[in-house]
Amino acid sequence: MNVKCKDFNLLFKHRFTISKGSKTHQPTLIIELDYFGVKGYGEAPAISYYNIPIEKMKEDLEQKKVFLEKFAFSDPERYWHYLHHLFPNNSFLVCALDMAGWDLHGKIKRKQLHELWKLDTGKTPVTDFTIGIDTIENMVAKMNERPWPIYKIKVGVEGDMEMVAALRKHTDAIFRVDANAGWTLEEALQKIPKLKELGVELVEQPLAKDNWEGMKTLFQQSVLPLMADESCVAESDVEKCHQHFHGINIKLTKCSGITPARRMIAKARQLDMKIMVGCMNESSVGTAAIAQLAPMVDFIDMDGPLLLSEDTASGVGFDFGKIIYTHGPGLGITINPF
């Protein structure tokens, strides 16, 4: 096994702003595994508030590269367990390597992952498109620029109700709102009934990630489904979110890859919770991995390539929210010159 990586700083089409901050570029790391000439690819974007920058991923990779290249690759789940112990404090890097392992596995088997798992892509939900926080005029312009059946609207700042109400005047599309932990319990209790009146389908991460008491109260009183994001990072968090949220948003980068994500989906189903798989502004490499899981879940948020003006690969496509799958094996992508 030969292991390579390349980092990118991908430009957003518009400045991307949420309640936690704002940025014009998305740093991301692409991993290449070369196994006897068969190449698999994975991705992990760097997110500032999780404190795992690109430099840390590259440093950890370089320090233990020899162990990766000596590993006898046979199946991706066994590979993930090896990676999990090799990099116990770097779930982002584990995700990129795990993703590349699955891409490699699919290419060896000559099937796309959803085909290997015998999933029906006809049951795949439509992906939403994110409208980041901006002036109301600019948010309306972004929405008009991309007519879409479902919009995820970033909230969690002063005046957010006015933003949602203004956007509603311009479309009949389904709205989802994501507060990114930006509300207090009192704000959430006040705002959620009004959001329902505005045609909002669900609310993502209304309160601080560790406000479990507040979430228990909100869960009992909310007139809209509540989805955990920052409160649901790893597998162990699924059980914690039960009876505090109606569902979970799984991010591959945070949970450390496709392998644990599949287990989280199974656990959430056992607990009768709704499931979303979401993105962290990945390019088409990470987005194609999300697409493989899409037939297993209730909601999809995989609009990364649509928000970026640059990409690292091609393959996954969209038709008014519908996911378009290619016929290639593995993740079904064609990587740009590496």
C-alpha positions in Angstrom: 0.0 0.0 0.0 1.3 3.5 -0.9 -0.3 6.4 0.8 -0.4 10.0 -0.5 -2.2 13.1 0.5 -2.9 16.6 -1.0 -4.5 19.5 0.7 -6.7 22.1 -0.9 -8.2 25.5 0.1 -11.4 25.5 -1.9 -13.2 28.8 -2.6 -16.8 29.2 -1.7 -19.1 30.8 -4.3 -20.4 33.0 -1.5 -19.0 33.8 1.9 -20.3 31.0 4.2 -21.6 32.2 7.5 -23.2 30.3 10.4 -23.7 31.2 14.1 -20.2 30.0 14.9 -18.3 32.1 12.3 -17.7 33.0 8.7 -15.3 31.9 6.0 -14.5 32.3 2.3 -12.6 29.1 1.8 -12.9 25.4 2.9 -9.6 23.7 3.7 -9.7 20.0 2.9 -7.4 17.0 2.7 -7.6 14.3 0.1 -6.1 10.9 0.7 -5.0 8.5 -2.0 -4.4 4.8 -1.2 -2.6 2.9 -4.0 -3.0 -0.9 -3.6 -1.2 -2.7 -6.4 -2.3 -0.1 -8.9 -5.9 0.2 -7.7 -6.4 3.7 -6.1 -8.9 4.7 -3.5 -9.7 8.2 -2.4 -11.1 9.8 0.8 -11.6 13.3 2.2 -11.6 15.2 5.5 -12.4 18.9 5.6 -10.8 21.0 8.4 -13.4 22.7 10.7 -11.9 25.3 13.0 -14.2 24.7 16.0 -13.1 21.0 16.1 -9.4 22.0 16.3 -8.1 19.5 13.8 -6.4 21.6 11.1 -5.0 20.2 7.9 -1.5 20.5 9.4 -2.4 18.2 12.2 -3.9 15.6 9.8 -0.7 15.7 7.6 1.6 15.5 10.6 -0.1 12.5 12.1 -0.2 10.8 8.7 3.5 11.3 8.1 4.4 10.1 11.6 2.6 6.8 11.1 2.7 6.4 7.4 5.0 3.4 7.6 2.4 1.5 9.6 -0.3 2.3 7.1 1.9 1.1 4.2 2.7 -2.2 5.9 -0.9 -3.0 6.8 -2.3 -6.0 4.9 -5.5 -4.5 3.5 -8.3 -7.1 3.2 -11.6 -5.4 4.1 -12.5 -1.8 5.1 -14.1 -2.6 8.4 -11.0 -4.4 9.6 -9.0 -1.4 8.2 -11.1 1.1 10.2 -10.4 -0.7 13.5 -6.7 -0.6 12.7 -6.9 3.2 11.9 -9.1 3.9 15.0 -6.3 2.5 17.3 -3.5 4.1 15.2 -5.0 7.6 15.3 -7.1 7.7 18.5 -7.2 11.5 18.6 -7.7 12.3 15.0 -11.2 11.2 13.8 -10.9 13.5 10.7 -7.8 11.7 9.4 -9.4 8.3 10.2 -12.4 9.3 8.2 -10.4 10.2 5.1 -8.5 6.9 5.3 -11.6 4.9 6.0 -13.4 6.5 3.0 -10.4 5.7 0.8 -10.4 2.1 2.0 -14.1 1.7 1.1 -13.4 3.3 -2.3 -10.6 0.8 -2.8 -12.8 -2.1 -1.7 -15.5 -1.2 -4.1 -13.1 -0.8 -7.0 -11.6 -4.3 -6.2 -15.1 -5.7 -6.1 -16.0 -3.7 -9.2 -19.2 -2.3 -7.7 -20.3 1.0 -6.2 -20.7 0.8 -2.4 -24.5 1.1 -2.4 -24.6 -1.9 -4.8 -22.3 -3.9 -2.6 -24.7 -3.1 0.3 -27.7 -4.0 -1.8 -29.4 -0.6 -1.3 -32.2 0.8 -3.5 -31.2 4.2 -4.7 -34.8 4.7 -5.8 -35.5 5.4 -2.1 -32.9 8.1 -1.8 -34.2 11.3 -0.2 -33.7 14.7 -1.9 -30.8 16.8 -0.6 -31.3 20.2 0.8 -29.4 23.3 -0.3 -27.9 25.6 2.4 -28.5 29.3 2.7 -25.8 30.8 4.9 -26.4 33.8 7.2 -26.2 37.1 5.3 -28.3 40.2 4.8 -31.9 39.3 3.9 -31.3 40.7 0.4 -28.3 38.5 -0.2 -30.0 35.4 1.3 -33.0 35.9 -1.1 -30.5 36.4 -4.0 -28.8 33.1 -3.1 -32.1 31.3 -3.0 -33.1 32.7 -6.4 -29.8 31.8 -7.8 -30.4 28.1 -6.9 -34.1 27.2 -7.1 -34.4 24.1 -5.0 -37.1 21.9 -3.3 -35.6 22.0 0.2 -33.5 24.8 1.8 -31.5 24.5 5.0 -31.4 28.0 6.5 -28.7 28.9 8.9 -30.0 30.7 12.0 -28.9 31.2 15.6 -28.3 35.0 15.4 -30.2 38.1 16.2 -33.0 38.7 13.7 -33.1 35.1 12.4 -36.8 34.9 12.6 -37.1 37.9 10.3 -34.7 36.2 7.9 -36.8 33.0 7.7 -40.0 35.0 7.3 -38.5 37.1 4.5 -37.3 34.0 2.6 -40.7 32.4 2.9 -42.2 35.2 0.9 -40.1 34.1 -2.1 -40.7 30.3 -2.2 -43.0 27.5 -1.3 -40.0 25.1 -0.8 -39.6 23.1 2.3 -37.5 24.9 5.0 -35.2 23.3 7.5 -33.4 25.5 10.0 -30.0 24.9 11.7 -29.2 27.0 14.7 -25.7 25.4 15.2 -26.2 25.6 19.0 -27.0 29.3 18.8 -30.2 29.5 20.9 -31.0 29.4 24.6 -33.9 27.2 25.7 -36.1 30.2 26.1 -35.4 31.4 22.6 -36.0 27.9 21.2 -39.4 27.6 23.0 -40.4 31.0 21.6 -39.2 30.6 18.1 -40.0 27.0 17.2 -43.9 27.4 17.1 -43.4 30.5 14.8 -41.1 28.5 12.6 -43.7 25.8 12.2 -46.1 28.5 11.0 -43.5 29.4 8.4 -43.5 25.9 7.0 -40.3 24.7 8.6 -39.9 20.9 8.6 -37.3 20.4 11.3 -34.8 22.2 13.6 -31.2 21.2 13.8 -29.1 21.6 17.0 -31.1 24.4 18.7 -29.2 24.5 22.0 -25.5 24.2 23.1 -24.1 20.7 22.5 -23.9 19.9 26.2 -27.2 21.4 27.3 -28.9 18.0 27.9 -31.3 19.3 30.5 -32.5 22.0 28.2 -32.8 19.6 25.3 -34.9 17.2 27.5 -37.4 20.0 28.2 -37.4 21.2 24.6 -37.8 17.6 23.3 -41.0 17.3 25.4 -42.5 20.6 24.2 -41.3 21.1 20.7 -43.9 21.1 17.9 -41.1 20.4 15.3 -38.7 17.5 15.1 -35.3 18.3 16.7 -32.1 16.9 15.0 -28.8 16.6 16.9 -25.6 17.7 15.2 -22.9 19.1 17.5 -24.4 16.9 20.2 -23.9 13.8 18.1 -20.3 13.4 17.1 -19.4 9.7 17.8 -21.2 6.4 18.0 -21.5 6.7 21.8 -23.5 9.9 21.4 -26.5 8.2 19.6 -27.7 6.7 22.8 -27.2 10.0 24.7 -29.4 11.8 22.1 -32.3 9.4 22.6 -35.2 11.1 24.3 -33.4 14.5 23.9 -33.7 14.7 20.1 -36.0 13.2 17.6 -33.2 12.3 15.3 -29.4 12.6 14.6 -27.3 14.2 11.9 -24.3 12.0 11.2 -21.2 13.7 9.8 -18.7 11.3 8.4 -15.7 13.5 9.3 -16.7 13.8 12.9 -17.7 10.2 13.5 -14.5 9.0 11.7 -15.9 7.6 8.5 -18.3 5.3 6.6 -17.7 2.3 8.9 -18.9 3.9 12.2 -21.6 5.8 10.3 -23.3 2.6 9.2 -23.3 1.4 12.8 -24.8 4.7 14.0 -27.6 4.4 11.4 -28.3 0.9 12.7 -28.4 2.0 16.3 -30.6 5.0 15.6 -33.1 2.7 13.8 -33.2 0.5 16.8 -34.1 3.6 18.9 -36.7 4.6 16.4 -34.9 7.9 15.7 -34.9 9.8 12.4 -31.5 9.9 10.6 -29.8 12.6 8.5 -26.4 12.3 6.9 -24.9 15.7 6.6 -21.9 17.4 5.1 -19.2 19.7 6.3 -18.7 21.4 2.9 -16.8 18.5 1.4 -15.9 18.4 -2.3 -17.2 15.7 -4.5 -15.0 13.0 -2.9 -16.6 13.2 0.6 -20.0 14.0 -1.0 -20.0 10.8 -3.0 -19.4 8.9 0.2 -22.5 10.5 1.7 -24.4 9.5 -1.4 -23.6 5.8 -0.8 -25.4 6.0 2.6 -28.3 8.1 1.3 -30.8 5.2 0.7 -30.5 4.2 4.3 -31.6 7.5 5.9 -34.5 9.9 6.1 -32.9 13.2 5.3 -29.8 14.2 3.3 -27.6 17.3 3.4 -24.9 16.9 0.8 -24.7 20.2 -1.0 -20.9 20.8 -0.5 -20.0 20.8 -4.2 -22.9 23.2 -5.0 -21.6 25.7 -2.4 -18.0 25.6 -3.6 -16.6 27.2 -6.8 -13.8 24.6 -6.9 -13.8 20.8 -6.7 -11.4 17.9 -6.3 -13.3 15.3 -8.4 -16.4 14.6 -10.5 -19.0 11.9 -10.3 -21.9 12.8 -7.9 -24.5 14.9 -9.6 -27.8 16.7 -8.7 -31.1 17.3 -10.5 -33.2 19.7 -8.5 -32.2 18.0 -5.3 -32.3 14.5 -6.6 -28.9 12.6 -6.3 -27.5 11.4 -9.7 -25.3 8.3 -9.3 -22.6 7.4 -11.8 -21.9 3.8 -12.8 -18.3 3.7 -11.6 -17.1 1.4 -8.8 -16.3 2.4 -5.2 -17.4 5.9 -4.5 -18.2 6.4 -8.2 -15.9 9.4 -8.7 -13.2 10.5 -11.1 -10.5 12.3 -9.2 -9.0 15.5 -10.7 -5.2 15.2 -11.5 -3.6 14.5 -8.1 
